[in-house]
Amino acid sequence: MSFLDTSKRLAIIAFCSALAACSDLPELEVSEAEFDSKTPYPEFVPLDVLLKEPEATITDDTQNALDTRREDLLGTPVAQAEPNEDALQKRIDALRKRQQELSASTPSRTPEVETSSEQSIEDRLRDRLENGIRPPTPNE
């Protein structure tokens, strides 16, 4: 790194610092008259009072409005879509049909595990994984 690069970086940093120093900061919204040497410290509030949950302040009008809203929502009929008309249901049915076709056309190696038409693991490696690795035995 040369001196020229360092001086350019320092000049950029100094320029940015000067630019930031010129920004207008808002004035504080408190006056010195509120806080003089004779102003007493605020009283401490017990922790129990701060941690206590506030009491519910629901008026009768608010409760009536909530009850009316609840009844209106419960009385609204729920739209029931026909399973045949639902696009998502059609997609699910098509995938299930495809899965059944694949499982019917492909013989399975074990009853609980079905293989797909495209094997991602070679038969030799699959046998090794299923049977485990046997340590070599000394010839007697």
C-alpha positions in Angstrom: 0.0 0.0 0.0 1.5 3.3 -1.0 1.4 6.6 0.7 -0.9 8.0 -2.0 -3.5 5.4 -1.3 -3.3 6.1 2.4 -3.6 9.8 1.9 -6.6 9.4 -0.3 -8.3 7.2 2.3 -7.6 9.7 5.0 -8.9 12.5 2.9 -12.1 10.6 2.3 -12.5 9.8 6.0 -11.9 13.4 6.9 -14.4 14.7 4.3 -17.1 12.2 5.5 -16.5 13.2 9.2 -16.7 16.9 8.3 -19.9 16.3 6.4 -21.4 14.4 9.3 -20.4 17.2 11.7 -22.3 19.8 9.6 -25.7 18.0 10.1 -28.4 19.7 12.0 -29.3 18.0 15.3 -32.6 18.6 16.9 -32.7 20.6 20.1 -33.6 18.8 23.3 -37.2 19.3 24.2 -36.5 19.9 27.9 -35.8 23.1 29.6 -33.1 23.7 32.2 -35.8 25.3 34.4 -37.4 21.9 34.9 -34.1 20.4 36.3 -32.3 22.6 38.7 -30.3 21.6 41.9 -33.5 21.9 44.0 -35.5 19.4 42.0 -36.2 16.3 44.0 -35.4 12.8 42.7 -38.5 10.8 41.6 -39.8 8.3 44.2 -39.1 4.7 43.8 -42.0 2.4 42.8 -42.1 -1.1 44.3 -41.4 -3.8 41.8 -44.6 -5.6 42.7 -46.6 -2.7 41.5 -44.7 -2.6 38.2 -45.1 -6.3 37.6 -48.8 -6.5 38.5 -51.0 -7.0 35.4 -53.5 -4.3 34.8 -57.1 -4.9 35.4 -59.4 -5.3 32.5 -61.3 -2.1 31.7 -64.0 -3.2 29.3 -67.1 -1.2 29.5 -70.6 -2.5 28.9 -70.7 -0.8 25.5 -67.5 -2.5 24.5 -68.6 -5.9 25.7 -71.9 -5.5 23.8 -70.1 -4.6 20.6 -67.8 -7.6 21.0 -70.7 -9.9 21.6 -72.5 -8.6 18.6 -69.4 -9.0 16.4 -68.9 -12.5 17.7 -72.4 -13.5 16.9 -72.1 -12.0 13.4 -68.9 -13.9 12.7 -70.4 -17.2 14.0 -73.5 -16.7 11.9 -71.5 -16.1 8.7 -71.6 -19.3 6.5 -68.3 -20.8 5.6 -67.7 -21.3 1.9 -67.3 -25.0 1.1 -65.5 -25.7 -2.1 -66.2 -28.9 -4.0 -63.2 -31.2 -3.9 -63.3 -31.6 -7.6 -63.3 -27.9 -8.2 -60.3 -27.2 -6.0 -57.0 -26.8 -7.9 -54.9 -27.9 -5.0 -57.1 -31.0 -4.5 -56.7 -31.8 -8.2 -52.9 -31.6 -7.9 -52.9 -33.8 -4.8 -55.1 -36.4 -6.6 -52.8 -36.4 -9.6 -49.7 -36.9 -7.5 -51.4 -39.8 -5.6 -52.4 -41.4 -8.8 -48.9 -41.1 -10.2 -47.4 -42.5 -7.0 -49.8 -45.5 -7.2 -48.8 -46.1 -10.9 -45.1 -46.0 -10.0 -45.5 -48.3 -7.1 -47.6 -50.8 -9.2 -45.1 -50.8 -12.0 -41.9 -51.1 -9.9 -41.3 -54.2 -7.8 -40.2 -53.4 -4.3 -37.1 -54.8 -2.6 -38.6 -55.0 0.8 -42.3 -54.8 1.7 -42.0 -51.5 3.7 -39.7 -49.7 1.2 -40.7 -49.0 -2.3 -38.2 -48.0 -4.9 -38.8 -45.6 -7.7 -38.2 -46.3 -11.4 -34.9 -44.3 -11.3 -32.6 -45.8 -8.7 -30.2 -43.3 -7.2 -28.1 -46.0 -5.4 -26.5 -48.9 -7.2 -27.6 -52.4 -6.2 -24.1 -53.3 -4.9 -24.0 -50.2 -2.7 -27.6 -50.7 -1.5 -26.8 -54.3 -0.4 -23.7 -53.0 1.4 -25.8 -50.4 3.2 -28.6 -52.8 4.1 -26.3 -55.6 5.3 -23.7 -53.4 7.0 -19.9 -53.6 6.7 -18.5 -56.9 7.9 -15.0 -56.8 9.3 -12.5 -59.1 7.6 -12.0 -62.4 9.3 -8.6 -64.0 9.4 -8.3 -67.1 7.3 -7.9 -70.2 9.4 
